[in-house]
Amino acid sequence: MSTTTAPAPAAATVKQPALPPFGTPSVGRKGNVLVNWMTSTDHKTIGYMYLVTSFVYFCVGGVMAL
């Protein structure tokens, strides 16, 4: 008795979508960053703004005390 083996089916090749390279520059206007920070409702951004403002006023008070 002989057994016949069927050839293994060829593996289907799936093409991966082409991804853009890392570090592609984002296109935007220059004032967007400042406007986004000033109008943000994100609690982390508000915390950073609070820290920066308190440090600036601390420095201004130190200069005025001289």
N, C-alpha and C positions, 0 to 999 in steps of 0.2 A: 504494500500500500504506500502510496505516496501522498504527501500533503502539499498543497500549494499555498503559498503565502502571497497575499496581495501586497503590492508595494505600499509603503506608508504614504498617506496623503501629504502633499507639499504644505508646508506651514504658510499660512496666509500672512502676508506682510502688510502691516498697517503703517501708513505714513503718519508721522507725528506732525502736528501743525508747527509751522515755522514761527519761532518766538523772536521778538526783537532783541537785539543785543543789549547787555546790561549797560547802564549809564547813558541811555539816550536822553538828550536834553528835553526838558519839558518846555513847551512854548506858553508863555504867559506874559502879562504886562508887569512892569516893575512895581507898581503900587499895590498889587494884589496881596502881597505878604502882609504889609502893614494893615490894610483894610481887613483882611481875614483875622489877624490877631486882635484888632480893636473891636470887632463885631462878633467875636467868638462867644459861644455859650458852653464850650468845653471846660470842665472843671480844672483840668490840668493846665490849660492855657491861661485861665483866669488866675490860678495859683502862681504861675510864672510871672504874670504881669504884676501881681501883688508883691512878690518878692523884689522884682526890679524896682518898682515904685518906692517901696520902703527903703531899699538901699540907696536910691537916688536922694530921697529926702534926708536920710541919715548923713550922707556926704554933704549935702547942702547945709544942714545944721552944723556940721563940723567946720565947714568953711566960714560960716557966719560967726562961730564962736571964737575964731582967731583974732 
